[in-house]
Structures are given as structure tokens and as C-alpha cells.
């Protein structure tokens, strides 16, 4: 019996649905031995609530594994989890959040995976001028300031950066600045609503062609709001789970998810499913109860095949699941086969 506690917010429902499905399917396997008990909690997007939940969990018995997200809430408890030595699955996009950590793991896609895809795409399309429009948040600034912009400058490419705050709604001002710069390639970063606004501001100015705009993961969510003609030809950094939906284990799993929940899964559901799969796989290789160090070593040694791809961690505790450039054709996301 392996207690795992997961205080989550925003993505909480998706993580809980994907994780719960994994729990049910793993328990139903013939000869299943490890029984995982998850205490799903909601930190309500509040760091102080995340701290309170952590304290409550340890008052009732230390969990073997912890799950934390999103960034402000996870950061509020991260040092305490380091001190306790509890394996901690973080749901954060930040490029280097796990670097130097001894107990953090991540099964989610991240900016660590995204930044090289941008630069590989640049090497393919060979722009001379690149405009980057991104939200003013530390994890976005880290990706562009430390990896993407230096990479562009090393290639002799002129760069324009347009940074906006979270509450920015009318993107016509930014679109006008981008047009004045005259870029060959535009990189878009932000959340769903921001990306919808950016596309709708750029498109009327003739700034979106076939292959000259590439967006972050959240463009997948924005495309659910935008019309097919609005996203046509836009590239996006995407998990292969999204660009190749029937490949490997993904196809049959999608059908099972649809049957269970009556809706198509998001990639968050799949990564949550794989998170529980990783924990269960580690448990089957341990003699329980196990120490925190034994748990960390077992999780680190995971080498399996998941819904999202290979389940194998790098030296920082990040799953290096495959991502690639996708392209929207007639409203559907396809692999950009020229990549």
C-alpha cells in the first residue's frame, strides 16, 4: 500500500483523471501486487494553501511520493520536500527546475525540451530576422534569455523581443511593432487566451504565412478556440502524443479514455497517466516499505514504455519524452514532416 499525496491546481482535474485511470488499469492487471493510494488535494492556486496541505499530509503519516504544481504553489513547498527527502513529481514548465535536485522528478513536457526544437526549426527555415513575443514570467524569460536568444545571436540572426504582462488583452500594439520589424519568423509564447489574441492581431496584418509562425505548447489549447483558417500553417512545439495520436500505445489508450470519460484526452491526462505508471513500476522493483533513498533510486532507474513515449529519466530527473514541430492543416494538427 503506497500512499502518494498530490495537492494540485489548474491542471488538477486533468492530472487526477489521467492518474486515476492509471490506478484502475494497473490494479486490474493480472498478478498486480503494488496497490497505490493517492490522496488528491487541491491547493486552489494558493501557495499558503499548498504549505498547509503539506503540513497536514505529514501529520497523518509521511507519503512515499509527493506531487506538486503549479509553480508558485510547488515552489512554496519545494525546500521542505528537499529537506524531507521525499520524491517530488513537479508539474512545472521551467527549463531548469530540476537541475541540481536530488528528489525532483518531472513527467511533463517542459521548456527544457521546447527550446532546442525552436533552434532546430530556425536551422531549417534559416530566417534572418526573428521576432519573439512572450509573457513576462520568470520561466519564459529563462527560456528565451538563456537559450533561444543566445542561440539566435550565435547564428547571426537579428532578434526583436516583445514582452507583455499577464493581463495584456489587446495585442494590436504588439502586432504593429512586429510588423515594423519585418521578421522572417515569429515565435509566440503565452497561455491559451494570450495566443488566441496574438493570432487574431497578427493575421489581419498579413504576418502569418505558412511556416513563419511557431508557438509554444499552449498553441494546442489556443487552436481549440481559433477557427481552422486562423491556425492554418502555424507551427507548434508539440508532444508526439498530439501530433501522432494513433502511434504506439497512444491510439488504444485514447479510445479507452474516451470510453471512460466521454471526452478526448489532453496531453496532460497522458502525462499524468505515465506519472502513476512510473511510480507503480518503481514500486514493483522495491521491497516495501522502502526508504526515501530507495524510492528515489528506483524511480531514477525507470526504463519502460508509456503512453507519451519512453519512460526514462535524464540526469536531472526529467523524462525526455519526444516532442516535435507540428503544423495545422485544415484545423488538424499534423507532424511537420519537413522537420
C-alpha positions as CSV (number, residue, x, y, z in Angstrom):
1,X,0.0,0.0,0.0
2,X,1.8,3.1,-1.3
3,X,0.4,6.5,-0.1
4,X,1.0,9.3,-2.6
5,X,-0.3,12.7,-2.0
6,X,-0.9,15.3,-4.7
7,X,-2.1,18.8,-4.0
8,X,-2.7,20.3,-7.4
9,X,-4.5,23.3,-9.0
10,X,-5.5,24.4,-12.5
11,X,-4.4,21.2,-14.1
12,X,-5.6,19.3,-11.1
13,X,-8.7,17.8,-12.7
14,X,-6.7,16.6,-15.8
15,X,-4.0,15.1,-13.6
16,X,-6.5,13.4,-11.3
17,X,-8.4,11.9,-14.2
18,X,-5.3,10.6,-16.0
19,X,-3.8,9.4,-12.8
20,X,-7.0,7.7,-11.6
21,X,-7.3,5.9,-14.9
22,X,-3.8,4.6,-14.4
23,X,-4.6,3.4,-10.9
24,X,-7.6,1.5,-12.1
25,X,-5.9,-0.1,-15.1
26,X,-2.7,-1.1,-13.1
27,X,-4.8,-2.6,-10.3
28,X,-6.7,-4.7,-12.8
29,X,-3.6,-6.3,-14.4
30,X,-3.3,-10.0,-13.7
31,X,-0.9,-10.6,-10.8
32,X,-0.9,-6.9,-9.7
33,X,0.9,-6.7,-6.4
34,X,1.5,-3.0,-5.7
35,X,-1.6,-1.1,-4.5
36,X,-1.2,2.7,-4.8
37,X,-3.3,5.0,-2.7
38,X,-3.5,8.6,-3.9
39,X,-4.8,11.5,-1.7
40,X,-5.9,14.1,-4.3
41,X,-6.0,17.6,-2.8
42,X,-6.5,21.0,-4.4
43,X,-4.2,23.8,-3.4
44,X,-6.6,26.2,-5.1
45,X,-3.8,28.0,-6.8
46,X,-2.6,29.4,-3.5
47,X,1.0,29.0,-2.1
48,X,-0.1,29.2,1.5
49,X,-2.7,26.5,1.0
50,X,0.0,24.3,-0.6
51,X,2.0,24.7,2.6
52,X,-0.9,23.9,4.8
53,X,-1.7,20.8,2.8
54,X,1.9,19.7,3.0
55,X,1.8,20.0,6.8
56,X,-1.4,18.1,7.0
57,X,-0.1,15.3,4.9
58,X,2.9,14.8,7.1
59,X,0.9,15.0,10.3
60,X,-1.1,11.9,9.2
61,X,1.9,9.9,8.0
62,X,4.7,10.7,5.6
63,X,3.8,9.9,2.0
64,X,6.3,7.8,-0.1
65,X,5.9,10.2,-3.0
66,X,4.6,13.8,-3.4
67,X,3.1,15.5,-6.4
68,X,3.2,19.3,-6.7
69,X,2.1,22.0,-9.1
70,X,1.9,24.7,-10.5
71,X,5.0,26.8,-10.0
72,X,4.1,29.3,-7.2
73,X,2.5,26.5,-5.2
74,X,5.2,24.0,-5.9
75,X,8.0,26.5,-5.0
76,X,6.3,27.2,-1.7
77,X,6.9,23.6,-0.5
78,X,9.9,22.5,-2.6
79,X,12.5,23.3,0.0
80,X,10.6,21.4,2.7
81,X,10.3,18.4,0.4
82,X,14.1,18.6,-0.3
83,X,14.7,18.6,3.5
84,X,12.4,15.6,4.0
85,X,14.0,13.8,1.0
86,X,10.6,12.8,-0.4
87,X,10.4,12.1,-4.1
88,X,8.5,15.0,-5.6
89,X,6.9,15.0,-9.0
90,X,6.7,18.6,-10.2
91,X,4.2,19.9,-12.8
92,X,6.2,22.9,-13.9
93,X,7.4,24.1,-17.4
94,X,10.6,25.8,-16.2
95,X,13.7,24.9,-18.1
96,X,16.0,24.0,-15.2
97,X,13.6,23.5,-12.3
98,X,15.1,20.0,-11.6
99,X,18.8,20.9,-12.2
100,X,20.8,20.0,-9.2
101,X,17.9,18.5,-7.4
102,X,18.2,15.2,-5.6
103,X,14.5,14.4,-5.2
104,X,12.6,16.1,-8.0
105,X,11.1,14.2,-11.0
106,X,9.1,15.5,-13.9
107,X,6.9,13.6,-16.4
108,X,5.5,16.7,-18.0
109,X,6.8,18.3,-21.2
110,X,8.9,21.4,-20.5
111,X,10.8,24.4,-21.9
112,X,13.9,22.3,-21.5
113,X,12.5,20.1,-24.3
114,X,11.0,23.1,-26.2
115,X,14.0,25.4,-26.6
116,X,16.1,23.1,-28.8
117,X,13.1,22.5,-31.1
118,X,12.8,26.2,-31.7
119,X,16.5,26.4,-32.7
120,X,16.3,23.2,-34.8
121,X,13.4,24.8,-36.7
122,X,15.4,28.0,-37.1
123,X,18.2,26.0,-38.7
124,X,15.7,24.5,-41.1
125,X,13.9,27.7,-42.3
126,X,17.0,29.9,-41.9
127,X,15.4,33.3,-41.0
128,X,17.4,36.5,-40.9
129,X,15.1,38.3,-38.5
130,X,13.2,36.7,-35.7
131,X,10.5,38.3,-33.5
132,X,9.8,36.7,-30.2
133,X,6.6,37.6,-28.3
134,X,6.4,36.2,-24.8
135,X,4.7,36.6,-21.5
136,X,6.6,38.4,-18.7
137,X,7.1,35.4,-16.4
138,X,10.3,34.0,-15.0
139,X,10.1,30.7,-16.8
140,X,9.5,32.3,-20.2
141,X,12.3,34.8,-19.7
142,X,14.6,32.0,-18.6
143,X,13.9,30.0,-21.8
144,X,14.4,32.9,-24.2
145,X,17.1,34.9,-22.4
146,X,19.4,31.9,-21.6
147,X,18.8,29.5,-24.5
148,X,16.8,30.8,-27.5
149,X,18.0,34.4,-27.9
150,X,21.7,33.5,-27.4
151,X,21.3,30.7,-29.9
152,X,19.8,33.0,-32.5
153,X,22.5,35.6,-31.9
154,X,25.2,32.9,-32.4
155,X,23.7,32.3,-35.8
156,X,23.9,35.9,-36.7
157,X,20.1,36.5,-36.6
158,X,18.6,39.8,-35.8
159,X,16.2,39.5,-32.8
160,X,13.2,41.6,-31.6
161,X,11.7,40.8,-28.2
162,X,8.2,41.9,-27.3
163,X,7.3,41.2,-23.7
164,X,3.8,41.6,-22.4
165,X,2.3,41.1,-18.9
166,X,-0.3,38.5,-17.9
167,X,-3.2,40.9,-18.1
168,X,-2.5,42.1,-21.6
169,X,-5.6,41.6,-23.8
170,X,-5.4,43.8,-26.9
171,X,-2.4,42.7,-28.9
172,X,-2.8,45.2,-31.8
173,X,0.1,47.3,-30.4
174,X,2.4,44.4,-30.3
175,X,1.4,43.3,-33.8
176,X,2.2,46.7,-35.1
177,X,5.7,46.6,-33.6
178,X,6.3,43.1,-35.0
179,X,5.2,44.3,-38.5
180,X,7.5,47.3,-38.3
181,X,10.4,44.9,-37.5
182,X,9.7,42.8,-40.6
183,X,10.6,39.3,-39.3
184,X,11.0,36.2,-41.3
185,X,10.0,34.1,-38.3
186,X,7.8,34.8,-35.3
187,X,7.9,32.8,-32.1
188,X,4.8,33.1,-29.8
189,X,4.7,32.3,-26.1
190,X,1.9,32.6,-23.6
191,X,-1.2,30.9,-22.3
192,X,-4.3,30.0,-24.4
193,X,-6.1,33.4,-24.2
194,X,-2.9,35.3,-25.0
195,X,-2.1,33.2,-28.0
196,X,-5.7,33.5,-29.3
197,X,-5.3,37.3,-29.1
198,X,-1.9,37.3,-30.7
199,X,-3.0,35.2,-33.7
200,X,-6.1,37.4,-34.2
201,X,-3.9,40.5,-34.1
202,X,-1.2,39.2,-36.4
203,X,-3.3,37.5,-39.0
204,X,-5.1,40.7,-40.3
205,X,-1.7,42.4,-40.8
206,X,-0.6,39.6,-43.1
207,X,2.1,38.4,-40.6
208,X,1.0,34.8,-40.5
209,X,2.0,32.7,-43.5
210,X,2.8,29.0,-44.0
211,X,5.7,28.2,-41.6
212,X,6.7,31.7,-40.5
213,X,5.0,31.5,-37.1
214,X,5.7,28.9,-34.4
215,X,4.1,28.7,-31.0
216,X,4.6,27.1,-27.6
217,X,2.7,24.1,-26.3
218,X,-0.3,26.3,-25.3
219,X,-1.0,26.9,-29.0
220,X,-2.5,23.4,-28.9
221,X,-5.1,24.8,-26.5
222,X,-5.5,28.0,-28.4
223,X,-6.3,26.1,-31.6
224,X,-9.4,24.7,-29.9
225,X,-10.7,28.3,-29.7
226,X,-9.4,29.6,-33.1
227,X,-11.1,28.7,-36.4
228,X,-9.3,26.4,-38.8
229,X,-8.4,29.2,-41.2
230,X,-6.9,31.2,-38.3
231,X,-4.4,28.5,-37.4
232,X,-3.7,27.2,-40.9
233,X,0.0,26.9,-41.5
234,X,1.0,27.8,-37.9
235,X,3.7,25.6,-36.4
236,X,3.7,24.5,-32.8
237,X,6.1,22.7,-30.5
238,X,4.0,19.7,-29.5
239,X,4.3,16.3,-27.8
240,X,4.2,13.4,-30.3
241,X,1.2,12.3,-28.3
242,X,-0.6,15.2,-30.0
243,X,1.0,15.2,-33.5
244,X,0.8,11.4,-33.9
245,X,-2.3,10.4,-31.9
246,X,-2.5,6.8,-33.0
247,X,1.2,5.9,-32.7
248,X,2.3,3.2,-30.3
249,X,0.2,2.9,-27.1
250,X,-1.4,6.3,-27.6
251,X,-4.2,5.1,-30.0
252,X,-5.7,2.3,-27.9
253,X,-5.3,4.4,-24.8
254,X,-7.2,7.3,-26.3
255,X,-10.1,5.0,-27.1
256,X,-10.1,3.7,-23.5
257,X,-10.0,7.3,-22.1
258,X,-12.9,8.4,-24.4
259,X,-15.0,5.4,-23.3
260,X,-14.3,6.1,-19.6
261,X,-14.7,9.9,-19.5
262,X,-16.8,10.6,-22.6
263,X,-14.2,13.1,-24.0
264,X,-10.9,13.2,-25.8
265,X,-7.8,13.3,-23.6
266,X,-5.5,16.3,-23.3
267,X,-1.8,15.6,-23.3
268,X,-1.9,16.5,-19.6
269,X,-4.0,13.4,-19.0
270,X,-1.5,11.2,-20.8
271,X,1.5,12.6,-18.8
272,X,-0.4,12.1,-15.5
273,X,-1.2,8.5,-16.5
274,X,2.5,8.0,-17.2
275,X,3.5,9.6,-13.9
276,X,1.4,7.0,-12.0
277,X,2.9,4.3,-14.3
278,X,6.4,5.3,-13.3
279,X,5.6,5.2,-9.6
280,X,3.9,1.8,-9.9
281,X,6.8,0.5,-11.9
282,X,9.2,1.6,-9.2
283,X,7.1,0.0,-6.5
284,X,7.2,-3.4,-8.3
285,X,11.0,-3.3,-8.1
286,X,11.2,-2.4,-4.4
287,X,10.8,-4.4,-1.2
288,X,8.1,-2.4,0.6
289,X,8.1,-0.5,2.8
290,X,11.2,1.2,1.3
291,X,13.3,4.2,2.3
292,X,13.2,7.5,0.6
293,X,16.6,6.9,-0.9
294,X,15.4,3.5,-2.3
295,X,12.3,5.2,-3.8
296,X,14.4,7.8,-5.5
297,X,16.9,5.3,-6.9
298,X,14.1,3.1,-8.1
299,X,12.3,5.9,-9.9
300,X,15.5,7.2,-11.4
301,X,16.1,3.7,-12.8
302,X,12.7,3.6,-14.6
303,X,13.0,2.2,-18.2
304,X,9.6,1.4,-19.6
305,X,7.3,2.4,-22.5
306,X,4.5,4.8,-21.7
307,X,1.6,6.4,-23.5
308,X,3.7,9.5,-24.2
309,X,6.8,7.6,-25.2
310,X,9.8,6.1,-23.4
311,X,9.7,6.4,-19.6
312,X,13.3,7.1,-18.8
313,X,14.7,10.0,-16.8
314,X,17.8,12.0,-17.6
315,X,20.4,13.1,-15.1
316,X,18.1,15.9,-13.8
317,X,15.1,13.7,-13.3
318,X,13.2,14.9,-16.4
319,X,11.5,12.4,-18.7
320,X,12.9,13.1,-22.2
321,X,9.7,12.3,-23.9
322,X,9.6,13.1,-27.7
323,X,8.4,16.5,-28.9
324,X,8.4,17.8,-32.4
325,X,7.2,20.5,-34.7
326,X,3.5,20.2,-35.6
327,X,1.6,22.1,-38.3
328,X,-2.1,22.9,-38.5
329,X,-3.7,21.7,-41.8
330,X,-7.5,22.2,-42.1
331,X,-7.8,22.6,-38.4
332,X,-6.0,19.4,-37.5
333,X,-2.5,19.1,-36.0
334,X,-0.1,17.0,-38.1
335,X,3.6,16.3,-37.9
336,X,5.6,18.8,-39.8
337,X,7.2,16.2,-42.0
338,X,9.7,18.6,-43.4
339,X,11.2,18.8,-39.9
